[in-house]
Amino acid sequence: MANSPGDLEVIVPNLHRRYSGVTATNRMVAPRLAKLYRAAWFGSDAPEGISRLSAADFLKLWRRKTPLIWHARRNNEMIAGVLLRALGWPLKLVFTSAAQRHHSWITRWLIRRMDAIIATSDISASFLKVKATVIPHGVDTDVYAPPPDRAVAFAEAALPGRYAIGCFGRVRAQKGTDVFVDAMCRLLPRYPDFTAVVVGQVTPEQTVFANDLKKRIEAAGLQSRIVITGELPIEVVQRWYQRLTIYAFTSRNEGFGLTLIEAMAAGSALVAARAGAAALVVEDGSTGVLIPPGDADALAAALEPLMNDPDAALAMGARGRARVLAKFSLDAEAARIGEIYRPLL
């Protein structure tokens, strides 16, 4: 590792085997934090741009005198931090919460033992019952960026029509995939230039749900125009964003909803259910359109004017990109997290 254990200031733990949205957001901001502080990643799925802390090097930190930040994002990481501190590790505990729900007693107990709390939105902060600093997630605006030519990017996919409308995330009711499919079954027959794309994994427990969606698509005769890709490598997903003219964020509930700012950064027009950080991120009517969650009628009504006028959709996408650059970049997120770290160190 580049940093010796004695030099470290921040440990970024990732104590979760399955790759998740929490892992993705952690991986994105950690290399930016490593530019501001001597930081190391501990656990699986380490990104480029930050040192890795081995178990052997980690054990050398016991009984160290100078403080060291342990920045948890899950219950198990908070538990580990509390236990390690009790055993003599000189840890300052920071927790980031994206959850928008009432917390269990164990989570509340753990939160009270943190030295600093970050929430990713005002709504997340309202469930914490303790003082928290709101720092929204950021996105890499170099990676999530408009393509040089959206028509060329779309043509690569060899899909019917001229424009794509997308909905990304695991195929499940919580993500509102059914709401998106229902709206597409109504709209696509009237807009032959559009193809709908669902980019996301179908897990074994969601097979029945996914099969029901496929039956609806077949009943509408739209098998070639509503495409469910399954799970894709992240660099392929990034290219899919560049093929979209419109993005539909359809979650019924969400911690933050990173796909919101990923799609906006790539210059897609946005229709977003009021879940996660949508109300924080989207300026309704300017950088996107906000609708109630779980409402296929409202989704179809908001999407149709954009499908009817792709130039207006691209103009909305350009405004969305500008908003992400100003408010939701990774550098802005890392700098604000750094302000939380400084007094603890």
Secondary structure by P-SEA (a helix, b strand, c coil): ccccccccccccccccccccaaaaaaaaaaaaaaaccbbbbccccccccbbbbcaaaaaaaccccbbbbbbbccaaaaaaaaaaaaaccccbbbbbbcccccccaaaaaaaaaccbbbbccaaaaaacccbbbbbccccccccccccccaaaaaaaacccccbbbbcccccccccaaaaaaaaaaacccccccbbbbbbccccccaaaaaaaaaaaaaaacccccccccccccaaaaaaaaaaccbbbbccccccccaaaaaaaaabbbbbbcccccccccccccccbbbbbcccaaaaaaaaaaaaacaaaaaaaaaaaaaaaaacccaaaaaaaaaaaacccc
